[in-house]
Amino acid sequence: MGARVVITIVLRVRTLRTACSSLSGAASARRLLMPARETEAIILKTFPLGEADRLVSFLGRSSGRVRGVAAGARLLKNRYGSTLEVLSHVQMWYVEKETRELVRIQQAELLESFHKAQSNYGLSTGLAVISQISELILPEHEVSESMFRLILLATREVERTGDWALPLSYFVFWTVRLGGWLPRFDRCVACDTPFGSKASYCDAHAPGLFCEKCRRPGMKPLHLEARSLAERFAGERLDRIEYAMSMHSSVKELREAALAWIENHVERRLTTRELLETT
């Protein structure tokens, strides 16, 4: 009887071990077979993570804004190369788990390089503003085809023209318009008086444009030429607008107004905006 009991116990232990091993193997197989998601993407920002990794924020064309870990990306020899530079246009593969906030980036292939703009300090300041604004206003995992195309168009023009003035103004104007924060350009938000050919005024702490009578101290002007440029931006593609020196004041006025409206919406100062003044 004693021998039979011992044999029965041994057999049961072996059966239990086999079952556990099978379950463990199945779980491992599921982890290994977990399919990677693929998307066309724009790198928005990267941060150091630990000694060897990078935390990457990217806007996927089919996934929206996502944050993930690129393992080993800070090592001298890594598989990512220059694909994780700010605003690089890439093809991205990553694995996403429901229980984890960050995805695991497996691979990134460069589709379009903006090396000239990324390596030039003056041009990179314009890219930094585009990057910060996109990072702040885009919700996570919300697909935005219009913003994806806008970021790519503005970055391409900075690279092509070697100047961020017009592309950045176009970008911030359309960001405000797509966000639904663009005020009326023809009349005062306070008293409804038409501007006509007179200057309007904007405030960093209040949305909308104000007339001469309703303006408050510290407000900056937005002249008729700048408002006309806004109408042109609304109806023409950036790469079809030829930048002339005569547009300099209007481009700057419109850019500053749009940046003020963005800061008013996100309720914080854009740190990269200060870099523009040094270039």
C-alpha angles and dihedrals in degrees: 000000000000092000092049092052092050092049091048092051092048092050092049092050090051091050091049092049091049091051093049091047091051092050092048091049092050091051091049090049091052090051092049094045095047102127120237118235117232128208142157105248148180118219108234102178143339132208131191112256118191118319100310112015137079131216106222128197112198138169110229117203090221100026108040122223112346135174122214146160121253103201115219094003092133094054118107090241110042137147096240100066111173095339094103097058115126113281094002112157108231147160107242133201119190142158120232126197124193092224095054129070094206124059123222112243111217103176143355126193122194113242098172130012125212095184096145093056095039094051097044114082095211094050093040090061089064090048090049091057091050090048096050095046092049091048092051102044104037114088117224117266093003113129114228112178092173094055091044091056092043094053092047093047094049093046092049091052093049088053094044099044099033090228132094098195100093098029092051093048090050091047096051092044092054092042089058092045095048090046091055094240098112111121128214111282097200105058144025116276091215106044102011093236113156114245096214108173094335125105121266124209135223134198128208089220099049133048120234138037125283133206127235093268095048098042119118130210113283096028116135124225126249106194128204091263091057092048089049089051088054089056089050091050089052093055105033137059115246094237090058096054115093112214116226129183089241087068094057098100094043093048091051095045092051093045093051092048093050092047089052091052091049092051090048090053098046091039095226141089117261103236092197090058089075090060091064091066092059095056 
